[in-house]
Amino acid sequence: MNFNIKRVKIITTVPVDNTEEVREAICKEGAGIIGNYTDCAMYTKYTGTFKPNDDANPYIGENNKLEFVEEDKLEVVCPVEKVKKVVTKLREVHPYEEPAIDIIPLIDEEEFN
């Protein structure tokens, strides 16, 4: 089957204190629109782990020390034509040096018979 992908889901992890700033910035770039609604997003609380190496400049934590950080997983839908702009803005406002970003293609219901 061939699907016409019109939207993706963008998922990133954000320190709890920065979630709203990141959500607002990427929604202003065109993410988070579902039908007649704007600024749509989901947050999931969880604990993230990472260990910055000697070359890292960590926003949180210390080099070569395993960190456990309370974070939000932030999820938004985004039209494919706006993905590059949204991800560029996400990287610009995100406090992490290397934010984790997943871009997952979504299949709309009308693609199924």
Secondary structure, DSSP 8 states (H G I E B T S, - for coil): ------EEEEEEEEEGGGHHHHHHHHHHTT-S-BTTB-S--EEEEEEEEE---TT---SSS-TTS-EEEEEEEEEEEEEGGGHHHHHHHHHHH-SSSS--EEEEEE--GGG--
